[in-house]
Amino acid sequence: MTKNEDYLAHMQAKRTMLPEFFRECAIPFCYLGAIGAYNTSGANLYSDYCHLTPAGSELVADRMHTVLYPRIKATLTAHTIN
C-alpha cells in the first residue's frame, strides 16, 4: 500500500467512525462531504476539488444552522435566569 493509499484508508476509517461517535455523545452529525444532495439551485458548490464557492459556503452554513440553532437555543433557554 502506498503512503497516499494508507492515508486515504486512514481517513475513510475516521469518516466511518464519526457518525457513531457523535451518536454516542448525543451530538447531531451532518456529513458535509455530501452537501451536493442539498443543492437545489444547481449552483457550483466547489471552486476546485475541496474549496467551497460562496454558494457552497452558504449551503454549509444553512445545514449547520439547522443542526446547531435548536441546540444553542435550548441551552441558552435552560440557563436563562428569570
N, C-alpha and C positions, 0 to 999 in steps of 0.2 A: 504494500500500500504506500503510495506517495505521501509526502508531507501534506499536500493540498487535500488529497482524499481522506487522510486521517483527520484533518481539521474539519472538513465537511461532515464526516461521520460524527465527530465530537459535537458539532453544532446541532446536527439533527437529533442526537440523543438528548441534548438540552431542551430543544423545542418540544420533544416528546414528553419530557418530564414536567414542563411548566404548567400545563393545564391542571394536572393532578395536584401539584404543589399549591397552586393558587386555590383550588377547591378545598384542600385540607386546611388552608389558612382563612377560609371564608372570604376570599378576595375575588371579585369578578375578573375573568380572564377574557381578553379580546385579542385575538391573533391579528395584528395589524399587517402581517405579510400578505393577507388576503383582502386588503381594502378594496381591491377592484370589484369584489362582489357587491359592494355598497355604492358603486359608481353608476348612478342612473343618468348622469348628464352626458356621458361619452367623452368627457374632458380627459386630456392626458394627465395622468397622475404622477408620472416619473419623468425627470429630465434626463436620466440615464438609468443604469441598472439598479440603483438604490436610493438616489436622491429625489425627494418629492418636489413637485411643482407647487405653486401656491394652491391650486385646486386640490392636489393630493394632501397638502398640509391642512387645508380646511376640512377635508373629509376625515382625516385622522382626529382633528380637534372635535369634530361632531361626534365621532364614535367615543372618544374619551369622555366628553361631556355627558353623553348618555349613560355611561357606566359610573362616572365619578360624582356627578352632581347630586343624585339622590343620597349617596353615602355621606358626602360632605354636609348636605343639608340636615340629614338625620343626626349626625354627630354634633353639629352646631346647635340644633334644636334641643338635643338631650343635655347639653351643657349650658344652656341659657339660664341665667339666674333672673327670676321674676321679682 
